Amino acid sequence: MLPLENIYQGRTLVWGHRGARAYAPMNTIPSFEMALAQGATGVELDTHLSKDGQLIVLHDFSVDATTDGKGLAKNMTLAQLKELDAGSSFSKEYAGVRIPTLSEVFEAVGQKCFINVEIKSDTQETDGVEQAVADCIRQHGLEASVIISSFNPLALKRFRAILPNVPIGYLYAPDYDFSAAMDGLAHEARHPQDVMIDAAYMEWARQHNYRVNTWTVNDPQRAAELYKLGVDAIITDKPDVIIEAISETSR
């Protein structure tokens, strides 16, 4: 396992949630680039497979909410998905922005920041997404600068068996908690919704040697509280706002 200390270096990191989601269309190259321009030390993204087995970066399983298309992404080929406009629904300024592949995101920002790859999986059986993600990471040589997260413990177990030298983190929320299924699976991080975090939670996490990467925090006051509690990373739609909040708190 590659040491996460090389990434955190004793700091509370700020990761752009689907890029700089408040300022650019989520999960697109412009959004990731904006997050980095604002000073984010990493970005968080979502990935799953197209009909022809290509890794796309898209939050929902359907394309309805963020593009001019309709339907499930898994029923469309990459070529069909690439025809969709993934920017206009956010702003006319981003008209023509396309859904990126995971490989395209790695090529654009993989050498510039840490990347939290969330595997989107809601089934007990695999569709091959874990193997595809592992292959993509190896292809780009990014084993030392990614962490894999998922709400699905089974997906994390499958990924760990394929690429054990890449850290994994369990994603959960008060109303979506299957953490008991993580028992017996060594993992490096917990990714709780921020409302779950207090001093007792942080003490528990440290006792288990878990890094704590929390989401989605856009309120500066809450970010300052989380910084004081010692969280390892804050995932936010507004990297610039949260970076400033942490900077002011640390003075």
C-alpha positions in Angstrom: 0.0 0.0 0.0 1.4 3.4 -0.9 1.5 5.7 2.1 -1.3 8.3 2.1 1.0 10.5 4.2 2.7 11.4 0.9 -0.6 13.0 -0.1 -1.9 14.6 3.0 1.4 15.7 4.5 -0.4 16.7 7.8 -2.8 19.1 6.0 -6.5 19.3 5.6 -7.0 19.0 1.9 -9.7 20.5 -0.2 -11.1 18.5 -3.1 -13.4 19.9 -5.7 -16.8 18.0 -5.7 -17.3 16.9 -9.3 -14.8 19.7 -10.0 -15.9 23.2 -9.1 -19.5 22.3 -9.3 -20.8 25.6 -8.2 -19.1 27.4 -11.0 -19.0 25.0 -13.9 -20.9 22.0 -15.2 -20.2 19.1 -12.9 -17.9 16.2 -13.9 -16.6 17.9 -16.9 -13.0 18.9 -17.8 -13.7 22.6 -17.4 -15.0 22.0 -13.9 -12.0 20.0 -12.9 -9.6 22.6 -14.3 -11.5 25.4 -12.5 -11.2 23.5 -9.2 -7.4 23.3 -9.6 -7.3 27.0 -10.7 -9.0 27.9 -7.4 -6.4 26.0 -5.5 -8.0 22.6 -4.8 -5.5 19.9 -4.0 -7.7 17.2 -5.5 -10.9 16.5 -7.3 -13.7 14.0 -6.8 -15.6 12.4 -9.7 -18.0 9.6 -10.5 -17.5 6.9 -13.0 -19.5 4.0 -14.5 -19.7 2.2 -17.8 -21.3 2.9 -21.1 -23.1 0.3 -23.2 -19.8 -0.6 -25.0 -17.8 -0.8 -21.7 -16.2 2.6 -21.7 -15.6 4.5 -18.4 -17.5 7.7 -18.5 -17.5 10.5 -15.8 -21.1 11.2 -15.0 -22.9 11.3 -11.6 -26.3 9.9 -12.4 -27.0 6.6 -14.1 -29.1 8.6 -16.5 -28.1 11.5 -18.7 -31.3 13.5 -18.1 -30.2 15.9 -15.4 -27.0 17.2 -16.9 -27.3 16.8 -20.7 -29.7 17.5 -23.5 -30.3 13.7 -23.8 -32.5 11.2 -22.1 -32.0 7.7 -20.9 -29.6 5.5 -19.0 -26.0 5.8 -19.8 -25.5 2.1 -19.8 -27.8 1.8 -22.7 -25.8 4.2 -24.8 -22.4 3.7 -26.6 -19.6 6.2 -25.9 -20.1 7.6 -29.4 -23.8 8.3 -28.6 -22.9 9.9 -25.2 -20.3 12.1 -26.8 -23.0 13.6 -29.0 -24.7 15.0 -25.9 -24.3 18.6 -24.7 -23.2 18.4 -21.1 -22.7 22.1 -20.5 -25.7 24.1 -21.7 -27.9 23.0 -18.9 -25.5 24.7 -16.5 -24.8 27.8 -18.6 -24.8 28.9 -22.3 -21.1 29.7 -21.7 -20.4 26.0 -21.6 -22.5 25.0 -24.6 -20.9 22.0 -26.3 -19.0 20.6 -23.4 -19.0 16.8 -23.5 -19.2 14.0 -21.0 -15.5 13.0 -20.5 -14.1 9.5 -20.2 -12.1 8.7 -17.1 -9.1 8.4 -19.3 -9.6 11.9 -20.6 -9.8 13.3 -17.1 -6.7 11.4 -16.1 -4.9 12.9 -19.1 -6.1 16.4 -18.3 -5.5 16.6 -14.5 -4.0 13.3 -13.4 -0.5 14.7 -13.1 -1.6 17.9 -11.3 -3.7 16.7 -8.4 -5.1 13.9 -6.3 -8.2 12.2 -7.6 -11.0 10.6 -5.7 -12.7 8.2 -8.1 -16.1 7.2 -6.9 -17.3 3.9 -8.5 -21.0 4.1 -9.2 -22.4 0.7 -8.5 -25.8 -0.3 -7.2 -25.8 -4.0 -7.8 -24.5 -7.1 -6.0 -23.0 -8.4 -9.2 -20.3 -6.6 -11.1 -20.7 -5.2 -14.6 -16.9 -5.0 -14.9 -16.5 -1.4 -13.7 -14.0 -2.3 -11.0 -11.7 -4.0 -13.5 -12.0 -1.2 -16.0 -11.1 1.4 -13.3 -8.1 -0.6 -12.2 -6.9 -0.9 -15.8 -7.3 2.8 -16.4 -5.4 3.7 -13.3 -2.5 1.4 -14.3 -2.6 2.6 -17.9 -2.0 6.2 -16.7 0.4 5.2 -13.8 -1.7 6.9 -11.2 -1.6 4.3 -8.4 0.0 6.8 -6.1 -2.4 9.7 -6.7 -5.9 8.2 -6.5 -8.3 6.9 -3.9 -11.3 4.8 -4.8 -14.6 5.3 -3.0 -18.1 3.9 -3.3 -21.4 3.6 -1.4 -21.3 -0.1 -2.4 -19.0 -2.2 -0.1 -19.1 -5.0 -2.7 -17.6 -2.8 -5.3 -14.8 -1.8 -2.9 -14.2 -5.5 -2.1 -14.0 -6.3 -5.8 -11.6 -3.4 -6.5 -9.4 -4.2 -3.6 -8.9 -7.8 -4.9 -7.9 -6.4 -8.3 -5.6 -3.5 -7.4 -4.7 -3.9 -3.7 -2.0 -1.1 -3.7 -4.6 1.7 -4.3 -6.3 3.1 -1.2 -10.1 2.7 -0.8 -12.6 4.7 1.2 -16.1 3.8 2.2 -18.8 6.4 1.4 -21.9 6.7 3.6 -24.5 8.9 5.1 -26.9 8.7 8.1 -29.7 7.4 5.9 -27.4 5.3 3.6 -25.2 3.2 5.8 -24.1 -0.3 5.0 -20.8 0.0 6.9 -21.3 -3.4 8.6 -20.6 -4.9 5.2 -17.1 -3.4 5.4 -16.2 -5.6 8.3 -13.2 -7.7 7.4 -12.2 -5.5 4.5 -9.1 -3.5 5.3 -9.6 0.1 4.1 -7.7 3.3 4.5 -10.5 5.9 4.7 -14.0 6.7 5.6 -16.0 9.2 3.5 -18.9 10.3 5.8 -21.4 13.0 5.1 -20.3 15.9 7.2 -23.3 15.8 9.5 -21.9 12.6 10.9 -18.7 14.1 12.2 -18.0 15.4 15.7 -15.2 14.9 18.1 -16.3 11.4 19.1 -16.4 10.4 15.4 -12.9 11.7 14.8 -11.7 9.8 17.9 -13.2 6.6 16.6 -11.7 7.1 13.2 -8.3 7.7 14.6 -8.5 4.6 16.7 -9.2 2.6 13.5 -6.5 4.5 11.6 -9.0 5.8 9.0 -8.5 8.9 7.1 -11.6 11.0 7.1 -12.6 12.7 3.8 -16.0 14.4 4.2 -18.7 15.7 1.8 -20.2 18.0 0.7 -19.3 21.1 2.6 -20.0 24.6 1.2 -20.5 26.5 4.4 -17.3 28.3 5.6 -18.2 28.0 9.2 -18.8 24.3 9.0 -15.5 23.9 7.1 -13.7 25.7 9.9 -15.3 23.4 12.5 -14.3 20.3 10.5 -10.7 21.7 10.1 -10.5 22.1 13.9 -11.8 18.6 14.4 -8.9 17.4 12.2 -10.6 15.9 9.1 -8.2 14.9 6.4 -10.1 16.3 3.4 -13.1 18.4 2.7 -15.0 17.8 -0.5 -16.8 20.9 -1.7 -18.6 22.5 -4.6 -16.8 25.8 -3.9 -13.0 25.1 -3.5 -12.2 28.8 -3.3 -14.6 29.5 -0.5 -13.5 26.5 1.6 -9.8 27.1 1.0 -10.2 30.7 2.3 -12.2 29.5 5.4 -9.4 27.0 6.3 -6.7 29.6 5.7 -8.4 32.1 8.0 -9.0 29.4 10.7 -5.3 28.3 10.6 -3.9 31.8 11.1 
